[in-house]
Amino acid sequence: MQIFKNCAGSGSIFETLRLGQPLVVVVNEALMDNHQSELAEALAERKFLFCARPETLEETILHMDLGSLLPYPLSSPMAVVESINQFLGFPEN
């Protein structure tokens, strides 16, 4: 089994989650407003990934339970389009 380690940028996170592989993200705490931390911690709380900081990465990897992760639900872009169309009052296809 592969385990992916990524930065905690949203693009990197969601691209890897779509692959269905275990993911450990490392938060860059030097960023303003630390938005990476907010996203990574929220997804870790929902059991989609593991979240670490550079100083906790080794401990996180040593103690992670891969069986505790849940699969990330895949989305349908058409569902978003249909919701917007419905909100705007466009006729259904």
C-alpha positions, 0 to 999 in steps of 0.5 A: 500500500502506498502512503502519500505525504503532501503539503497541506495546500487544497489542490494537493489534498483533494487531488490525492484524496481522489486517488483513494490512497492514505494521505499525511499532510504537512502544514506550512505554519509560516503562511499568513492566516494559516488556512492550510491548518484549518483545512487539514485539521477539518479533514483529519477530524473527519478521518479522511487524512492525517495531519502533521507539522514538520516537528510531529511528522515522524510521530504521526507516521509511527502511530497512524492507524490506516484502518481508521481512515474513511474514503473521501466521497467523490463529487459530481460536477453536474450536481453543482451545475444542477444546483446552480441552475435550479437556484437561478430558475433555469428549466431542468434538462 
